[in-house]
Amino acid sequence: MYDIVVLGAGASATAFLQSIKKLAQMSGGIESPLKVAVIDRQSQYGTGRVYQQDYEWLIMNTPVEDLSCVYDDSSHLANWLKKEVSTSSKYISRNLFGLYLARCLESVCESLSVHFINDTVVDVEPIVESSSNVVSISLTSGDRFQSKAIVFATGYPLDLKEDLYGIENVTKSLYPLQSNLPCLEKNEVLVFGTSLSSVDVISTCHHLEYDCKITICSRTGSLPNVKGQVIEPVQPKFCLYSEYYKDYRNKGCALSLRDILRRVRLELKSHCIDWRSYLFPKRGIEDQISIFRRRLDSARTGNSSFDLVLGMIPEIAETWALVDTSQLRLFMEKFQSRIRAIHGAIPLHNAQLLANKLDNGTVRLSQLPSSLVERNGKHIATFPDGGQKVYDHVIFATGSRRSLKFHTDSLIRATLNKLTDKPYTEFGAEVHLPSGRLCNSGGHNLYAIGHASEGSHPFMNNFGWIVKSSHMSAKAIIKKLRESTNNESLFS
Ligand SMILES: Cc1cc2nc3c(=O)[nH]c(=O)nc-3n(C[C@H](O)[C@H](O)[C@H](O)COP(=O)(O)OP(=O)(O)OC[C@H]3O[C@@H](n4cnc5c(N)ncnc54)[C@H](O)[C@@H]3O)c2cc1C
């Protein structure tokens, strides 16, 4: 019987276990008495699906200071980089970040007894008859064991399952690019998506010196945000957790979205940005390109507006626990997709590359084709303006499915289905914040962290917030275990 079983060994699991280690150290214990198991179907523990070995030019979209895996120690990664690889660069490759995560996970084992299991979890069964609310886990190998608490850190699939146009020969699963990107030499290529992943495709074609022409397309044709030359998250003045907390206390009830937006508006206004055109930019392709060029110019000369977003995210994310569930749902319905688009941004030199390619015509921006048909191994796209173009390759670089319902890991859905008839909503499985405990899990200790609980939190794909929320979950789980085992000395 384990105390905690963590499903998945990616960035979220690593951050969570770092916090367990930290809590053990703070309680004065040299070695934790906890029995912990971590299960992942892939053996590169720590890297998860995103930070596995890939091309070295695929860099993190977030600067080093926001990527420390240790809660309350924002210089942990910077110090590790200086010591291990003698670099002080602001942006590191995803490979290097994966190595850092793997090392962090190894260091956890110095004070925590962790059993790593390389297998796939096929079933999680909350044992309902048991008075102690244990949970049984089954693996592909047929092995089965029990735990007092389960942490879903399973992320969500990066593959795009549905096929918008019903055609077969398209690249749907992109990462790692090293093994999934087809050879695009002297080809016409249509890439669905105009954001971070499509920029990965463009920069990879550039580095591999493919002589190809790429059309990137999306519904609005909006291009990503750009990170500034000076990459500093701008400390907000109005969008502060303390300010929101004051509002919350004054109102005597949960904050509304309107309250949150009011402070966001003020913040943007203080930087001479009109919130409406910022959040809902004009739709025309030419407009989108000129907005992108303006972002690039401001990023070249100083802070970009993205730095402001970067500064606001942790404050708003923390405020989320004060927001009423109905407001949270409203947010998911109306704003989630916009916010996701806005808080992703590309580093300056990738933005410059994209701008150059838009200039010389090797990359073209377009709205989604109204139809796409496959004929004799080619793809014929018809665009809303009536124009037609023939492509050799079609690549989906849109991330996972748009519907939030599917962001909830299927394992979580299947587990909750065993406990209640209506376990999750169209906004994904809900978790209690700040503990991360899954709603509707009865008396069982079922928690979801990171992308596994994406459906219930708008800022989950920001690693800084993953670290913070995983820490809160770690504290909540320890408290729960202490209570349920009557072991007052556990991490007290
Ligand atoms: C291309 C790309 C670039 C990104 N860049 C950044 C960035 O620069 N900054 C940033 O903050 N965020 C970035 N993100 C967001 C990123 O997803 C998160 O930062 C973080 O990596 C999520 O980690 P995770 O552990 O929650 O999920 P994952 O990395 O998906 O890990 C989940 C793990 O669970 C395992 N698993 C799942 N199901 C099972 C099962 N049934 N049995 C066994 N094992 C299972 C998987 O094998 C996997 O290893 C990026 C995302 C992408 C796709």
The ligand as a MOL file (V3000), in Angstrom:
LIG
                    3D

  0  0  0     0  0            999 V3000
M  V30 BEGIN CTAB
M  V30 COUNTS 53 58 0 0 0
M  V30 BEGIN ATOM
M  V30 1 C 5.3340 22.5550 -27.6230 0
M  V30 2 C 5.0320 23.0760 -26.2510 0
M  V30 3 C 5.8400 24.0520 -25.6760 0
M  V30 4 C 5.5790 24.5270 -24.3990 0
M  V30 5 N 6.3780 25.4970 -23.8780 0
M  V30 6 C 6.1080 25.9870 -22.6500 0
M  V30 7 C 6.9200 27.0240 -22.0850 0
M  V30 8 O 7.8620 27.5140 -22.6980 0
M  V30 9 N 6.6020 27.4680 -20.8380 0
M  V30 10 C 5.5440 26.9630 -20.1180 0
M  V30 11 O 5.2980 27.4230 -18.9880 0
M  V30 12 N 4.7740 25.9800 -20.6300 0
M  V30 13 C 5.0150 25.5000 -21.8730 0
M  V30 14 N 4.2140 24.5160 -22.3970 0
M  V30 15 C 3.1030 23.9900 -21.5870 0
M  V30 16 C 3.5230 22.6160 -20.9780 0
M  V30 17 O 2.6080 21.6800 -21.4610 0
M  V30 18 C 3.5680 22.6180 -19.4610 0
M  V30 19 O 4.5730 23.5590 -19.0770 0
M  V30 20 C 3.9630 21.2760 -18.8210 0
M  V30 21 O 4.9760 20.6610 -19.5380 0
M  V30 22 C 2.8240 20.2990 -18.6370 0
M  V30 23 O 3.3510 19.1630 -17.9850 0
M  V30 24 P 2.4580 17.9800 -17.3970 0
M  V30 25 O 3.3560 17.1800 -16.5110 0
M  V30 26 O 1.2110 18.5230 -16.7950 0
M  V30 27 O 1.9940 17.1450 -18.6660 0
M  V30 28 P 2.8390 16.1970 -19.6470 0
M  V30 29 O 4.1340 16.7960 -20.0240 0
M  V30 30 O 1.8880 15.8510 -20.7370 0
M  V30 31 O 3.1540 14.8870 -18.7680 0
M  V30 32 C 2.1870 13.9100 -18.4870 0
M  V30 33 C 2.8840 12.5660 -18.3510 0
M  V30 34 O 1.9020 11.5910 -17.9720 0
M  V30 35 C 2.1410 10.3820 -18.6810 0
M  V30 36 N 0.8700 9.6530 -18.7810 0
M  V30 37 C -0.3100 10.1340 -19.2370 0
M  V30 38 N -1.2620 9.1890 -19.1500 0
M  V30 39 C -0.6680 8.0820 -18.6150 0
M  V30 40 C -1.1310 6.7700 -18.2770 0
M  V30 41 N -2.3970 6.4100 -18.4590 0
M  V30 42 N -0.2430 5.8900 -17.7530 0
M  V30 43 C 1.0520 6.2440 -17.5570 0
M  V30 44 N 1.5410 7.4590 -17.8590 0
M  V30 45 C 0.6910 8.3710 -18.3790 0
M  V30 46 C 2.6880 10.8350 -20.0320 0
M  V30 47 O 3.4760 9.8100 -20.6220 0
M  V30 48 C 3.5210 12.0750 -19.6450 0
M  V30 49 O 4.8750 11.7530 -19.4240 0
M  V30 50 C 4.4650 24.0200 -23.6810 0
M  V30 51 C 3.6450 23.0400 -24.2590 0
M  V30 52 C 3.9160 22.5760 -25.5320 0
M  V30 53 C 3.0170 21.5340 -26.1410 0
M  V30 END ATOM
M  V30 BEGIN BOND
M  V30 1 1 1 2
M  V30 2 1 2 3
M  V30 3 2 2 52
M  V30 4 2 3 4
M  V30 5 1 4 5
M  V30 6 1 4 50
M  V30 7 2 5 6
M  V30 8 1 6 7
M  V30 9 1 6 13
M  V30 10 2 7 8
M  V30 11 1 7 9
M  V30 12 1 9 10
M  V30 13 2 10 11
M  V30 14 1 10 12
M  V30 15 2 12 13
M  V30 16 1 13 14
M  V30 17 1 14 15
M  V30 18 1 14 50
M  V30 19 1 15 16
M  V30 20 1 16 17
M  V30 21 1 16 18
M  V30 22 1 18 19
M  V30 23 1 18 20
M  V30 24 1 20 21
M  V30 25 1 20 22
M  V30 26 1 22 23
M  V30 27 1 23 24
M  V30 28 2 24 25
M  V30 29 1 24 26
M  V30 30 1 24 27
M  V30 31 1 27 28
M  V30 32 2 28 29
M  V30 33 1 28 30
M  V30 34 1 28 31
M  V30 35 1 31 32
M  V30 36 1 32 33
M  V30 37 1 33 34
M  V30 38 1 33 48
M  V30 39 1 34 35
M  V30 40 1 35 36
M  V30 41 1 35 46
M  V30 42 1 36 37
M  V30 43 1 36 45
M  V30 44 2 37 38
M  V30 45 1 38 39
M  V30 46 1 39 40
M  V30 47 2 39 45
M  V30 48 1 40 41
M  V30 49 2 40 42
M  V30 50 1 42 43
M  V30 51 2 43 44
M  V30 52 1 44 45
M  V30 53 1 46 47
M  V30 54 1 46 48
M  V30 55 1 48 49
M  V30 56 2 50 51
M  V30 57 1 51 52
M  V30 58 1 52 53
M  V30 END BOND
M  V30 END CTAB
M  END
